[in-house]
Amino acid sequence: MIKSNLLRNGYVKQRIIIDRPGESNPAFILKERKYQLKKFIFNIVIIFFLSLLVWNNTALAGKVLVDSFSSGYLDGEKWWPREYVREVVDGKYISKLGNSKGMGAEVFPGIFRIGLPLTDSADIHTIQADITIVEAVLDGKALDTKSFAMIAGFFYNVNEIEELAGDIFAQINIGDQGNGLEAFWEVEKRLSNDSLQWERLGSGTISLDNPMQFNVPVSVKLSYDGNKTFVFSVNGKTTNFTGTEEKQRGPQEYFKALQVAIDAANGSNTGFISAQFDNVYINKAETIYDDFSASTLDHSKWSYPEWVREISNGRLQSVLTRSNSTGQVNTYLSNKDTPYFEAIARIDSDTQLSDGASCITRLQGYYYNDTRGPGSGLEYNNYEGDIFAQVRLQYWSDGTLNARAFVERSDTADEASWTTLFSHTFSIPIFLDTDYILSISFEDNKLIFSCNDETIAYTITTPAYPPYGKHRGLKSRLYLDPDETGYLKTQFDDVYIWSPDLKGDLNFDARISLSDVILGIQVLTSFPSGSEPYAKADANMDGKIGLEETIYDLQIASNNREIPINKTYNIGLSLALTGPTSEVGIIYANGIEDYFKEVNDTHALGYDEIHCMIRDDQYVLAQTNENFQNFLTQDILFFLGYSTSSMLAMKEDFEAEKIPVISASLHADNLTDSNYIYLPMASYNEQVIALADYIDQHHQSDTPKVALYVHPSAFGRSPSAALTSAVGSGLDIEIVETIEHDTGLNTTEILNLFVSNNVQYVICQTIQSPVADLLKAAADIGVTAATFGEAGKITFLGAHYTGGADLISLTGASLKDYYWITAFIGTSQESVGKDKQLALAAKYNRSDATANSYFYANGIMVAQLVTETIKRTKSKGLEVTRDNLKIEMDQMNGENAFHPYTTVGPVTFSNSDHAGVNTLQMYNIQDGVFKPFGEAFIAEFL
């Protein structure tokens, strides 16, 4: 038995075990070697004859062409963000917008826009332009699909209060909405300040004398009368719309623009629109506002400059115009951590720079972290310690051109301060309008840069842990100071990557061939080979190199099968890390983060990894939605949600994206009319009713008088309504009072109200801090029951988010008797779950308070659920997609139930039941800690 440590790719270090027979007796060893030699020669003869059949059919996997940009549109499975064009070409303003599966959404799922706003639009009431539709592609899988160009803007507001809500938006459109090219219009009212809610006030089509055709301009006009009437006109045909609400003031948002748009909700988010605009007039002016005769957009007339990312003539083209400040065009590769990255790059001679300006085009990425990350013993501090590498073409205003490579370290979490570790200028001459092959390779503790045939290496002398900010990208950038201007045009082509982490690649040459088969036989027969097999070549992940790998390699070499490449599964978590309930959110996020770290560190998914992006939403719906939209561009497989308000408001988004969502909010209405939201455990409604049922069963006299102390939100109110309904259905309690803790009454006044109404029990449905205040006040005035249901006193009970060790730390000695219900195990009793939870916290240096928090257990459980679903999907040989993950979750019942170590019962889901752990456990204070009493149960009343 030989144990070997290998270091590959700068940071992958793993112990492997190689099965080999052997004895210590010299005579036996000699005899065994003769036998093994004969066996080896026999195997080589077999391999020789096999090689006649397969030697020319090896499966090369080192350098793989990702994209030659020959498809016509950017492929969303390979790149993000989307195709986006805003530029002047041949006297026309050109705007294009493309989106394909995998790129995600922008405003709402399936809704995409590019606008060219007019400057100083407050006094503009009429806009006219010639619009030509060049191409319009629809998402054939979506209902209500549209690809169109438009004139649009906000014109007035119907509310007296100065806020965004009440703004009236009007648009006249030319495009295809499933019936071929036509003209149609809409008027909408913004209902919310976060722009998530709208009301359509009117819409319709405009019938023309002759059908519209592609590449033929039409004259389009949008007019507003200054009050509440709009006139929509296309080629002289008009229609009017008059609103029913009176104008109160001008719009809060002064925005009027030429736009192109794709609406592809409920489908695969694919579509494309290409349009030309010309001869723009505003108001009643007879002179033209802009005929786009200048070579670039006139910044005195239009708010935005040229900005292009598109496939043009079989290449990825970037165009950028800027003044006074740096700007860039980024295109990111979906494979965020390939160790090899290559592309053809060039800077076009159309590029123009004012004195002092410069520009670049480059390949780039974060490759490792020198101090933090898995294996270092230190948690990430965002980007601190991340190492950024780039190889680029650079052009200055004085005509200087060269190719350079850099390695830089981010010294701060926010990337504000950098240290250059390495720089190199290639000797090869660089010219405009000339292609150069640039590449970066990360291997054997080196970063290797090349420009055509010239290569330079940077040797890594520090530890190399996985980076915090994984990405690979193509960037074009203008560097401008005040009073400097620039126009940059670049092209990319033939992008290659290489993943050396190949199962079966025993000799680590980035291919599966007969050389690997021979090395496998040498391992099996203990025949000296002169080299050890590569650790990550373990094909069946059993920790050994042997027969399975040899057979696997022979199958690949003989059949030229596709070689699997390790994958990264992106997960998005949005929650309150600051602001309201952040005391819960931080610890919950710690649990999720730590469990996913352990999954990756222990290779629980083989060498596939989970990448969980954690974003603060401050408990604000608009920020949650923004985070979600950003996550979609990262092609996430799960969204981990948090607040009740965001879950309720974004249901339709989840349905449109068809993405499984696991919610920290246990609000029952999350599951109403929802196919994609899953609750980790029983809802708040079920918990509150279970507590009331427990009171009913254990109260010793007449009908118990119960008060509810709840959170001032849907989180608190919905369980109150559910309990009232249960009482109406026969649950024998009397609800005397329902108090929200922001009523203006202090806690003593609330308690006095309870006492005056002879309240015997208070059920709390909120978070810990207001419960702690209530319990401390109750102790101060002496109304807390010493035993359950003590006459003349009040017994306090609470649901999931009201208890645990965190409540003890907030309440101290005042917490003498409190009854709490949850589905999670506690760390106060001995269990395998306790040991694993505390060990995980210790492994990632969490405090004792975090380690013992059930918020931490809750986060772990959610991460366990995600991991288990991915694992089960992989085990069936299925592709890990949103659809397959949802199918797997809906089958998690009966014999397929999941038993995490964090909960008192199994997780069960089905098509009709998306509440996970139905089993609940009662806890109360014993010796200063929460301990379980009685058996875990499923509430009978339910």
Secondary structure, DSSP 4 states (H G I P E B T S, - for coil): -EEEEEEETTTEEEEEEE-----S-HHHHHHHHHHHHHHHHHHHHHHHHHHHHHGGG-EE-SSEEEE-S-SSS--TTTEES-EEEEEEETTEEEEEEEE-TTS--SSSTTEEEEEEEBSSGGG--EEEEEEEEEEEE--TTSSS-EEEEEEEEEEEE--SSSSSTTEEEEEEEEEESSSSEEEEEEEEEE-STTS--EEEEEEEEE--SS---TT--EEEEEEE-SSSEEEEEETTEEEEEE-SSPP-BS-SS--EEEEEEEE-TTTT--EEEEEEEEEEEETT-SS-SB---SSS--TTTBSS--EEEEEETTEEEEEEEEESS-EEEEEEES----SEEEEEEEE-TT-EE-TT-EEEEEEEEEEEESS-BTTTTB---TTTTEEEEEEEEEEETTS-EEEEEEEEEE-STTS--EEEEEEEE--S---TT--EEEEEEEETTEEEEEETTEEEEEE--S--BPPSS-EEEEEEEEE--TT-EEEEEEEEEEEEEE----TT-TT-SSEESHHHHHHHHHHHHT---SSPPPGGG-TT-SSEESHHHHHHHHHHHHHTPPPP---EEEEEEEE-SSSTTHHHHHHHHHHHHHHHHHHHHTTTTTT-EEEEEEEE-TT-HHHHHHHHHHHHTTT-SEEEE--HHHHHHTHHHHHHHT--EEES---GGGGTT-SSEEEEE--HHHHHHHHHHHHHHH--SSSPEEEEEE-SSHHHHHHHHHHHHHHHTT---EEEEEEETTSS--HHHHHHHHHHTT--EEEEES-HHHHHHHHHHHHHHT-B-SSTT-TTSBEEEE-GGG-SHHHHHHHGGG-SSEEEEESB--TTS--HHHHHHHHHHHHTT--HHHHT-HHHHHHHHHHHHHHHHHHHHHHTT----HHHHHHHHHT-SGGG-B--TTBSS-B---SS--EEE--BEEEEEETTEEEE-S--B--S--
